[in-house]
Amino acid sequence: MTPTIADIEAARTVIAGQVMRTPMLPAPSLSAITGAQVFVKYENLQVTSSFKERGALVKLASLGEAERARGVIAMSAGNHAQAVALHAGRLGIPATIVMPVTTPFVKVAATRSFGARVVLDGETLAEAQARAEAIQVAEGLVWVHPYDDPHVMAGQGTIACEMLEEVPDLDMLVIPVGGGGLIGGNAVAARAMKPGITIVGVEAALYPSMWNALKGGDRPVGGPTLAEGIAVKIVGRSTLPVVRELVSDIVLVSESELERAVNLYLTRLKTIAEGAGAAGLAAMLAEPDRFRGRTVGLILCGGNIDPRILASIMVRELEREERIVSFRITIPDRPGLLGTVATLLGRLGANILEVEHRRLFLDTPAKGTKLDVTVETRDAEHAREIEAGLAAEGLPAVRIETGGGEVM
């Protein structure tokens, strides 16, 4: 069940001309932030914006004529779904895809656009898999597993081959982990090409399935995560032994670290990463000492993120950096005072984004009002200058969260 480097080289022949050899580029801005020398493999530039095309095509190409005629079925949170749909359509193979109902709409729509029949069922990948298995039995379809398959693992392993051909000096790969197909295939390839290279896996802290399996842990698994592409509860039977043998460690990353990594890819590298695609960078932010001074290869493995979520992440990061700040000011309720506050904020260099009067708070005098003002600042120091400037004019302000609660 474990692919060899020969299998991975054969997979390279299968995908040649059908799957893009994506760029592998240095990332000086990320290197400055992390203290490592960082290179990024841009798998988000594939037709389906994900690395999954590699493994899906290798698996589909391995099928005989009778299997192709029966059709295939897969379960996926989106990227594997799109990959199977795209290449099955190109090869003339009917495809059915079962996706959790929580899958971002952008991924569902893209999968349908490639011609696959899409079935939405279950809150998690495990529940979607149960429905897919039932359909497979009922209709006699061929299973195309997203990670627990040697052909799929071999296809994914072609990424490390390209990375090390272009940057032979890499001494560490940091790879997102869901079921283990991506890290398994690439660990086989990388360790065959460069035996001393270090492989580090990354999981969302809400889904530490591989971490539990390797360490005998019992951390809870589940919950809404930005990295839905690696939100897997059950790791692969064929991938686990490979990860146990070839991967040095698994880093768990928080949702805020995933958000920061997505934002850095967008603002610093001007490219889009979904939560799972940004997991490698999130690990470097979570444990900088582990990576400092190393030559690190990151696989930006997917860019399928809901635009609304991406916009929310950008605003939330501005709030974390105190470039968007909300103040609550108690003032007398009389004409002209709002203009005075606005003029003062303008003099202090604050750009007013939102203003709201709150007259009905019981801790506000009957002839007073609370004024909630959200402003844009240059940075955290500027925010403190604005706060001090308001106090100096007899308008002491209390910081508040975006939802309205005062910061204690």
N, C-alpha and C positions, 0 to 999 in steps of 0.2 A: 504493500500500500504506500510505501514511501518512495517518492521519485528520486532518481539519481541525477547526477550532473549530466549524464548522457540523455536522460529523458528531457531535461530542461533545454539542452542544446537542440534536441529534436523539436521541441515546442517552439523554439526560435524560428525554425524553418517554416513551421505551420503558420505562424502569425506574420511572417515577413510579407510586407505589402498590403496587409489587411488591418493591422493595428499599428498605430503611430509609434515610432521611436521618439519618445518625448524628450524635451530638453533637460539637461542636467547642468544647472548654473550655480555659480557662487552667490551667496547672499550676504554681502558685507554688512548690511544693517542688522541682520539677525546675529551675525558674528560679534558685532559691537555690543549687542544686548546680552548675549549669553557667555561671551568669553571663549567660545570655541570657534573653529573655522568651519563654517556651515555651508553645505551644498544642498540644493533642493532639486529633487526629481519631480517634474511637473506632470504627474499623471492626470491632473484635472484638465489637461488639454486634449484628452482622448475625445472621440466623437460623443460618447455618453458621459464625458467629464469624470471618468473613473477608470482605475486600473483593471476593473473586473472583466473588461473585454478580453484580456489575455487568456485567463483561465477558461472563460466561457467558450471561446473559439476553439481552444485546444480540445476541450471535452466534446463539443459538437462535431468537430472534424474526425474524432475517433469513432463515431457511430457508423454502423453498417447501413445498407440501404433499407432493410426491413425496419430497423430502429428509427430511421429518419421518417419513414412513412407513417409510423405509429404516432409520432409527435413527442414533444418533450414537455416536462413540467418542472418548475422551480419555485422555491419560496425565497423571498428577499424583502428587505426594507427599502429597496430601490435601486441600488447600483448594479447588483448582480442581475436583477430583473431587466434593467435596460440593456445590459450586455447580452443576455440570452436572447431577448427580443430582437435586438439589432442583427446579431449574427445568424440566428435561426431564420429570420426573414431573408437574409442575404443568401442562405443555403437552401431556402425553400422548405424549411422544416416548421410545421405548425407548433406554436408555443403557447402554453398556459402558465401564467404567473400568479401565485398567491402572495399577497402582501398584507401586512398588518394594517388595520384601519387607522393607526397612528402615523402611517407613512406620510411625509410631506407631500402635498398635492403636486408640487413641481415634479417629483419622481414618478408619481402615478401617471400624470399626464404624458410624460416623456415615454414611459413604457408602452402605453397605449398607442402613442404616435408611431412606434416601430412595428405595429401590427399584431402585437400579442393580445390574447384574451386575458384580462386582468380580473382576479377574484380578490376582493377585500374581505379579510376575515381575521379576527383575533386581535388582542391588544399587544401581543409580543410576537417575536419570531418563533418561539416554541409553539404558540397557539396556531400561527399561520402554517407551520410545518405539519402539524397534525391534520389540518384541513387539506394541505397539498398531498399528503400521503394517502388520504381517503380518496381524493380525486384520481391519483395515480393508479390505485388498485381498481377503482370503478371503471376507468377508461383505458387502462392498459398502456399508460404513457411511460416514457423513459425519464428517469429522475436525473436532473442536473443539479447536484448539490452545490451550494455556494462556497464550501470550503473543504468538506470531508471527502475528497476525491483526489486520487493521485494525478489525473490529467489536469485538474484545476490547479493543484499546487504547482505542477510543473510549469503551467502557463504563467502563474504569478511570479515564479522564480526567475523569469526572464528579465525582470526589472533590475535585480542585483547585478546580473551579467552586464547590462548596459551601464549601470552606475560605475562599476569597477573598471570597465574598459575606458571610461571617460575620465575618471578620477582614481587612478590606482593607489593614491596615497591615503584613501579613506581608512581609518582605523576603527570606526564604529558606525553601525547602522542603527537607527532608532525607528521602529516599525510599529504601527497600530495593530492591535490584536482584538479580533472578534472571536471567530471560531478557530482561527489559527492558520488558515490557508495562505494568507499573504506572508506572514512571518515564517511559516514552515517552509514554503517553497524558496523564499529568498535566503533563509538561513542555510539551506542545503547548497544553493548556488554560491553564496558568498564564502562559506567556509571551504568549499572545494577550490575556489579561485584564490582565496587568501586565508589560509588556515588560522592565522593569528587574529583575525578581525573579531571585534566584539559585537554581539547582537543584543540589543535591548528592546524589549517589547513594552507597549503602552496600552493600558486599559482605562476606561472611564471608571472612577472610583465607585460609581453606582453599579457597575457590572464587572466585578473582579473574578470572573469565572476561571480564567486561566491561572490567575494568581492563587486562587483557592486550590485548584487542581495540583499545582506544582508544590505548594507549601503546606498542603493539608489543612488549609484554613477554612473558616466557616463564616467569612464576611457575608452579610446579606447581599443579595443580588436582585436588582430591580429598581424601577423609578424612572421618571421622565428625564432623559439626558439629551444634551445637544448633540452627542455623538451616537445617534440612533443606528448608524451604520456598523458600529461595533458593540451594540447592545445585545450581546448573546449570552444566554443563560447556560447553554450546554456546549462545551468545546468539542472539537472533532476527535473521534477515536483514532484516526490516522495522523492527525496533527499533533496531538499531545506528546507522543513519544519523541517526535522531532524537536519540538520546543524544549522538552525536558533535557535532551542531549545537547542541543546546539545554542540555546539562548541563555545568556548570562543572568538576566533578571527581568522582572516585570515591574514597571513603575505605574502607580495609580495616580490619576490626575483628577482634580476637582472640576466642577462645572465652571467656576470662575476662571480657572487656568485655561480651560478649553475656549472660553469666550475671549480671553485676552489673546490667545494664539490665533484665533480666527481674525480678530481685529488687526493683529500685527501683519498677517499675510496681506490683508486688504490695504492697510495704510502704509506699510513699509515696502512690500513687494508688488503692490498693485495687482494682486491676483486673488481669486476667490477660493476659499477653502471651506468645506463643510466641517462639522465638528470632528468627525472621525479623521478627516484629512489633515486636520491641524493637531492631532493628538501627539505626534512626535515632537513638535515644537512645544506643546504644552508640557511635556515631560522635561524638556530642557529648562523651562521656566520654573517648574516645580522643584527640581533638584539640580540647581546650577553647578554645584561642586562636582557632581558625577561626570559632567561633560566638559568642564572648563579645561582648555588647553588641548582638547582632542580635535581630530579632523572628522567631522560628523556628516553623514549622509541622511537626509530626511526624505521620506516618500510622502509628497503631498498627494495622497491617494484618491481624493475625490473633491469635487467642487459643487456638488448638488445640494444647495442650501436654499431654503425658502427666503425670498427677498425680504419679506416682512421681518423674519427672524434676524437676518443680517443687519437690517436697519436698526432693530432694537439693540443688537449687540454693540453697534457703533455708538449709539446714544448712551448706553450703560457704561461703556468704557470712558466716554467723556465725563460722566459723573464720577467714576472711580478716580479719574485723574484731576478732579475738581475743576474741570474746564466748563462744566455746567453745575451751578450751585443754586439751591433754593434757600431763601431767608424768610422768616416770619417776623414782622415788625408790628408792634402795637402802637397805634397812633390815634389822636383825637379824630372823631368823625366830623370834619368840617371842610367846606369847599376850598380847593386850592392846594391842600396838603399832598394829594397824590402827585400833582405836578412838581411840588417841591422835592419829593422823594425821587421822581424820575430825573429831574435836573441834577440832583446830587449823584445819582448812579451814573449818569452820563459823564459828569465831571471826573468821577473815579475810574472811568474807562470800561464800565460794565455795559454789555449789550443786553437789553431787556428782552426776554423770550416770552414770558407769560406773567400776568398779574391777576390776582383773585382777592376780592374782599371777603372776609369772614366775620360778619357782624353778629351772628347768633351764638358764638361761643360763650358759655356761661362764665368763663374766667376773664371775659372782656368787659370793661365798663360800659354802662348803657349808652354813654355818649362817645364811646370809642369803637374802634374796629381793628381787627387783625388783618394785616396786609401780607399775603404770600407772594413773593416775587422770585421768579426764576430767571437767572442771568447767565450769560456766557462770559467766561473769564479767559485770561491768557494761560494761567496755570494755578497751582495751589497757593503760591505766594501772593499772587494777585487777588485770589479769593479772600485771603486773610486781610489784605490791605483794604478791600471793599468793606469787610465786616468792621474793621477798626474805624474806617471813615464814617460809616453810619453811626457808630457809637459816639464818635467825637461830635456829631451834630445833634446829639440828644435823641437818636433813633436806634437804641440797642436792638440788635437782630439776633435771632436764634436760628441756627442751621436746622433745616428740616429735610426729611427724605422726600423723594419724588411723590410718594403716595400721601404725604401730608403729615406724617408723624415727626415729632421733634427728635433731633439727634441728641441723645443723652451723653 
